[in-house]
Amino acid sequence: MSGDIEDKPQPLIEHLMELRTRLIWSIGAFFVAFIACFFFAKHLFNYLVIPYKTAVEWAHLDVEKAQLIYTAPQEFFFTQVKVAMFGGLVVAFPIIAAQVYKFVAPGLYKNERQAFLPFLIASPVLFLMGAALVYFFFTPMVMWFFLSMQQAPGHDEVAISLMPKVSEYLSLIMTLVFSFGLVFQLPVITTLLARVGLLTSQWLAEKRKFAIVLAFVVAAVLTPPDPMSQIGLAIPTILLYEISIHAARLVERQRARQALEKETESADVAKTDSV
C-alpha cells in the first residue's frame, strides 16, 4: 500500500516549512488581489448596486432618483475596504485552493487524488452558481419587496422612502452571497461523506423531513428577517438536498462496481495460480 504514495515520509519540520510556504503564497495572492480590487473598489461597488437598480425598475420607480447614502464620514471608505477584501478573496481563491491541494496531495494515494480533484473544481463552480442566483435574481427580488413598502405622501399619510446605507446594502448582498454559496456546497459535502462511507443515500432519504425543517431554520438564521429571503434560500437548499441523495447513490453504485471488478480480478488471479 505504501507504494501507492509517491512522496516519501517527511519529518515534522519539513511539513511545517511546507505549510509556511503555502501560507505565504496564499496570503501574498490575497494581498495582491486586495490591493488591485481596492484600486477599483468604487467600480466594483457600482456593479454590486446593479441588482438594486433592477429592483427599482421592477417597482416602476425612477432609476435616476435611486440612491444609496452614508451617514458617517468614514463609512464609505470602510465599505470600499470590505468590497476589496471580498473581491480579493474571490480573485485569489484559485491560487489559495491550489496551495491547499499541493499541501495535502503528497499525503494522498493516487486514487484519492483523482477523487479529490473534481471536488476541488466543483466547489468554486457551485459557489459561483449560488452567487449568480443571488446577484441576478434573489437580491433584486428582496430589494423589490422592501421598495414596495414605501409610502407616498397623502392627506393623512407622510412620505416614507427607502434610502439604503452603503454599508448595510453591502452587508446584505455579501450575507446573501455567502449564504447561497455555502448552501450550494451541499452536494459536494454529501458526496465526499458518501465516498468515505460516513453516510448513505438511504440515510439521507430517511432524514428528508428533518432536512426540510432544518433548511428553513438555517435560512431564518442566515438571511434577513423577511419571509421572501427565508423561502428563497430554503427552497434551493431542499432541491440541493435531493440532488445530494442522487449524487450519493451514484457514488454507491461506483463503489459497488469497483468492488465487483476487484472480486473478478482476484478470482481470475486465483484461477491462474491454481492452474
N, C-alpha and C positions, 0 to 999 in steps of 0.2 A: 504493500500500500504506500510505503514511503517513496517508492519510485515514481508515483504519480505527481509528486511535488517537485517542481523544477528547481526552486531555490533551496539552498542548504540552510539548516538551522543557524540562526544568528544570535549572538549574546544580547543581553538586555540593553547594553549601552548603544549598540548599533541600531536597535529598534527605536530607541529614544532619539538618536541622531536622525534617523529616517523620518520620524514623526515631526521633529523640529523643521526639517527641510520642507515637508509637505505643508506644515502650518505657515512657514514663511512665504511659500508660493501662493497659498490661498489668501493670506492676509494682504500680500502685495497686490494680487489681482483685484481684490475688493477695493483696496485703497486707490489704485489707478482708475478703476471704473467709477469710484465715488467722485474723484476729482473731475473726471470727464463729465459725469452726469450733473455735478453741481454747476459746471460752466453753462449747461443747457437746462438748468432747473426750471426756469420760467417757461421755456418751451415745453418741457415735459409736463409741467402742471397744466398748461393750456390744453394739452392732449387729454389729460385726465378730466378736464372740465367739459369735454365734448358730450359725455353722457348727460350732464346737467342741461346743456343746450338742447339736446334731443328731448329731454323731459319737458322743457319749456315749450318746444314745438308741439309735443303731444297734448299739452294743456291749452293750446291755442292762445299763447301769450306772445308778446313781442320779444323776440330773441335779443334784440339790441338793448332792451332795458334790463335783461338778466345780468345780475352782478353778484360777486362774492365780496365780502368785506373782511377786514381785520381790525380789531379793537385795541390791540397793544402794539407799540412801535416795533417790537422785536418779533411779533407773531409770524409775519410773512417770511422773515429771514429763516426762522427755525422750521417753518413749513417747507422751504426750499431745501434745507438740510435733510429733512425726512424724505423728501422726494428723491434727493441724490442718493441717500442710503438705500432706499427701495430700488431705484434703478441700478445702483451699483451691485446690489446683491443679485438682481436678475441677470445683468450682463456678465458678472463674474461666476455665475453658478456652473457653467460648463467646465471652467478651469478647476473650481473647487471640487466638483464631482469627480473629475479626472484624478485629482490628487488623492481623494479618498479611495478611489479604486486602486491606484498604484500602491497605496499603503497596505490595503487589505489583500490584494491579489496574490502576493507571494505566499501567503498562508493558506491559500485555497488550492484544492485539486483542480485539474483541468476541466472536469465535468462541472465542478462548482463555478468555475469562472464562466464557462459557457452559459450556465443557468443564470448567473448574477448579472451579466452584461445586458441582456434585453430589458431587465427591470430598471437598470440604470438609465437606459434610453427612454423607457416608457414613462418613468416618473415625471421628468420635466415636461414631456408632451401632454400628459394628463393634467398637470398643474396649469399649463398654458391654456388648455381647453376650458378648465374651470374659470380662469381669469378672463378669457374671451367671453364666456357666458355672462360674467358679471359686467364687463365693460360694454358690450353691445346690447344687452337686453335687461339684465337684472337691475343695474344702477339706474338707467332711465325709468324703469317701471317704479322703483322705490321713490325716486325724486318726483315723478309724476303724481304719485299718491300723496306725498307731502305738499306739493304745489296745489293740489285740488282742495286742500283745507284752507286756502287763503279766503279772505272775506273782503268783498268790495264795499266801499262806503255807501251807506244808505240813510234813510230818515232816522231809524232807530239803531243803526249799526255803525261802527267805526271801521276804518280800513285796517286789515290785518294782512301783512305781506311777509313772505318768506325772504329773508336776507341771510343766506348761509355764511358762516365764517370760513375762511380758507383752511384753517387748521381742523375744524370739525368736519368739513367736506372731505379733506384728505384722510382723516381718521376713519370716516365712514367707508370710503371706497377701498382703503387698504384692509380694513377689517373684513369686508366682503370678499376681496380677492384672496386673502389668506384662508378664510373660512372655506370658500369653494375649492381653492387649490388643495387644501388638506383633505377635504371630503372626496375629491376626485382621486386621491391616492388609495382609496379603499380597495379597489380590485388588485392593486399591486401588493398591498399588505396581506390580504387574504390569500392571494396566490402563493406568496412566499411562505406563509404559515402552512398552507396545504402541502407545499412541496417538501417541507421538513417534517410533515406529519403531525403538526400540533393541532390541526383541525381538519374536519372533513366536510364535504358538501352536504351530507345528510345532517350533520350537526347544525350547519348554517341554515338549512331549510327548516329544521325543527324550531330554531330560535327566531324565526322570521317575525312573529308577532312582537317579541321583545325588542327586536331591532327597529321596528316601526315606531314604537313608543320612544325608544332611545334617540331615534333620529329627530323627533320633534323636540325632545328635551335639549339635545345638543344644539339644534337650530335656535331655540329660545335663548341659549347662553351666548352663542357666537354672533348672532345678528342683532340689529337694533330692535327695540321693543315695539314692533308693529307686526300685525298678522301676515302681511304680504311677504315681508322678509323671511319670517319663520317658515311659512309654507313654501316659499321659493327655494329655500335651502333643504327643507325636509324631503320634498318630492324627489329631487335629483339624488339625494342620499339613499332613498329607498330603491330607486332604479339602479344605482350603482351596487347596492347590496345584492339585487337579483343577478346583475352581471357577475358579481363575485362568486355567487353559487355556481354559475355555469363555468366560470374560469377554474374553480376548484375541481369540478367534475372532469374537465379536460386534463388537469394535472393528474388526477387519479387514474384516468384511462392511460395516460402516457406512462405513469409508473407501473401500471399493470402490464402494459405492453413490453416495457423494458425488462420486467421480472420474468415474463414469459420467454423473451429472447434469451435471457441468461440461463434459464432452465433448459431450453433447447440446446444451447451451446454446451452446457455441462453434460447433457445426455449424449450428445454427439462425441464429446471427448471421452466419455466413459465407454462408449461402444468402440471407439478407435483403440483405446488402451486394452480392452478385453480381446480384441482381435490380435 
